[in-house]
Amino acid sequence: MTATLHVCRACDEPITDPDDAVIVAHDLGNSGPGWTVWAHRDHADLVDVIPDDLLRIMTRVWAAKIRHSA
């Protein structure tokens, strides 16, 4: 059995030590379940995942405002 290779979202380098891999987020997929976002333990605080979530939330808020104002 082979181990799954993870790639750090912060530095785009492979994470060779399984004990150094941490989950930092889960990206949603358009037509599937999405995928887990990994980072090196030392890079976990460098991964910026909030803007994607904020944009998704604000797009829904803006769309709702447009529907209700029309």
ABEGO torsion letter per residue (X at the ends): XBBBBBBBAAAGBBBABAAABBBABBBBBAABAEBBBBBBAAAAAABBAAAAAAAAAAAAAAAAAAAAAX
